[in-house]
Amino acid sequence: MPTEQDKTTAALRFAIQMEIDGKVFYARASQESQNPLGQKLLARLSEAEDYHRLKFEQIYDSIRGAQGWPRTDFQADHGRSLRTIFARELEKKPAQVKPLKSELDAVQKAIEMEAKSYDFYHDRSEQVGSGPEKDFYETVKAEEREHQLVLNDYHEYMTNPAAWFVKTERQAIDG
């Protein structure tokens, strides 16, 4: 019967692989994007996945060394850096974007990947007791949710920029 440590290390190996796969996916999608906003947003998501992977690897090494779950210095930015990318690019008066179907498909796949990651971290958070492990999973879960929300915004921006601007600017339409 697997011990708690076995379950934790198996979950961490799975999380590490998810983050590696996410990094590769976002790096490729960034390179293939025809839109400067998409390129920057997807590249930043690739970097975030790499950061998550490094943290998971540090935790995995600590647990494998029988030191238990360490306190981490993991700091989520709650999507601020991704939202800043949006704001800065929109200040440049972006050109009309005609997204390629492949980019829309990539963003939709990314939204689904982030939802699966969120679900995984949520489930892990529910399975562990209180303490640093639960806190860590809760933080990563919130970060994945922010990634999903930003990707939803980007998808809406590409498919219906007028509606996206009305929603985000909260401007009333006079008529």
TITOR-163977 format. One record per atom (N, C-alpha, C): z negated, y negated, x negated. Coordinates in steps of 0.2 Angstrom, whole numbers, plus 5000, padded with zeros to 4 digits. Layout:
ZYX...
***
This chain:
500050064996500050005000500049944996500549894997500549834993499949794993499749764988499149724987499349654989498849604990499049534992499449504986499249524980499649494974500349524974500449584976501149614977501549574982501249564988501549524993501749454991501249424987501349354985501949354980501949394975502449394970503149414973503149454977503749474981504049414984503549374988503749314991504049264986503649254981503849204976504549224973504649284971505349304969505849294974505749304980506249284985506349214986505849174985505849104985506249074979506149104974506449084968507249094968507449154971508149164972508449124977508049104983508349054988508448994984508048964980508148904977508748904972508748964968509348964964510048964968510049004973510649004977510748934980510248904982510348834985510648784980510348794974510548744969511348754967511548814967512248834966512648814971512448824977512848804983512948724983512348684983512448614983512848584977512748614971513148594965513848594967514048654969514748674971515048624977514648614982514848574987514848504985514448474981514448414978515148404974515348444970515948444966516548444971516548474976517148484981517148424986516648384987516548334991517048274990517448254995517848194994517548134995516948134997516548074999516048054994516047994991515447974986514747984989514647974995514047984998513848054998514348095000514248175000514048194993514448174988514348194982513648184979513448124980512748104978512248144982512248144988511748174992511748254991512348284990512348354988512048364981512248324977512048334970511248324970510948274973510248264974509948324977510248354982509948424985509948474980510448484975510448534970509948524965509748454963509248444959508548464962508448444969507848464972507748544972508248574973508148654973507948674966508248644961508048664954507348644953507048594955506348574955505948624958506148644964505748694968505748754964506248774962506348844958505848834952505848784948505348774942504648784944504448754950503748754952503648834954504048864958503948934960503848974954504248964949504249004943503548994939503348934939502648924936502148954939502148954946501648994950501749064949502349094949502449164948502149184941502249144936501949164929501249164929500949114933500249114933499949174937500249194942499949244946500049314942500649324939500749384935500249384929500049324927499549324921498849334924498749354930498149374933497649304934498049254934497649184934497549164941497849194946497849174953498349114954498249094960498749044962498448974959498848944955498648884952498648824957498348774955498448704958499048674955499448654959500148624956500148554957500648524953500748454953501348434957501548484962502148474966502048414970502448374970502448314974503048304978503048314985503648304989503748234990504348204991504448134992504648124999504548175003504648175011505348145012505848155008506548135010506748065008506248035005506347965003506947954998507047994993507547984988508248004992508248054996508848065000509048005004508547985008508747925012508947865008508647855002508847794998509547804996509847864995510547874993510947844999510747865005511147845011511147765011510547735011510447665012510947625006510847655000511247614995511947624996512247684998512947694999513147655005512747645010512947605016513047535014512547515010512647445008513247425004513647475002514247454998514847455003514647455009515147455015515647515014515447575016515847635014516547625018516947655015517647665018517647715023518147705028518147755033518247825030517747865032517747935030518147985034518648015031518948075035518748135032518148165034517948225031518348285032518448325026518848385026518448435030518748485034518448535037517948575033518148585026517748625022517148585020517148515020516448485019516048485025516348485031515948485037515648555037516048605035515748675035515248685030515248655025514748665019514148625022514148575025513548535027513248575033513648605037513348645042513048705039513348735034512948795031512348775028512348715025511748685021511148675026511348655032510848645037510548705039510948755040510748825042510248855036510448845030510048865024509448835024509348765025508748735025508348755031508648775037508248795042507948865040508248915037508048975035507448965030507548925025507048905020506448885024506548835028505948815032505548865035505948915039505648965042505249015037505549025032505249075027504549035024504548975023503948945020503448935026503648925032503248925037502848985038503249045038502949105039502449125033502649105027502149115022501549075023501649015025501048975026500549005031500849035036500449065042500149135039500449165034500149225032499649225027499549165024499049155019498449115021497849125018497249085020497349015018496748985018496748915016496748915009496848855006496848844999497548814996497548824989498148794986498848824988498748894989499448924991499648904998499248895003499448875009499648795009499348755005499448685004500148685001500348724996500948724993501548744998501448795001501948815006502048765011501548735014501548675019501948615016501848605009502248545006502948565006503148625003503848645002504148645009503848675014504048675021504248605024503848555022503948485025504648465021504648475015505248455011505848485013505848545015506448585017506648555024506148535028506348505035506648435034506448395029506748335027507448345025507548395021508248405019508648425025508448455029508848475035508948415039508448365040508548305044509048265041509048255034509548215031510248245031510248305031510948345031511248335039510748335043510948325050511248255051510948205048511148135048511848125045511948165039512548155035513148185040512948245043513448275047513648235053513148205056513348155061513748095059513548065053513848015050514548025049514748085047515448105045515848115052515548145057515848165063515948115068515448065068515448015073515047955070515347915065514947865062514747805067515147795072514947735076514247755080514247815082513647845086513047845081513147865074512647865069512347795068512847745067512547675066512147655072512347665078512047645084511347675084511247735082510647775082510147745077510447745071510047725065509847645065510347605067510147535067509847515073509847555079509447545085509647475088510347465087510547405090510747415097510647365102510847375108511647355109511947385113512647375115512747325120512947265119513047215124513647225128513647215135514247225138514247195145
***
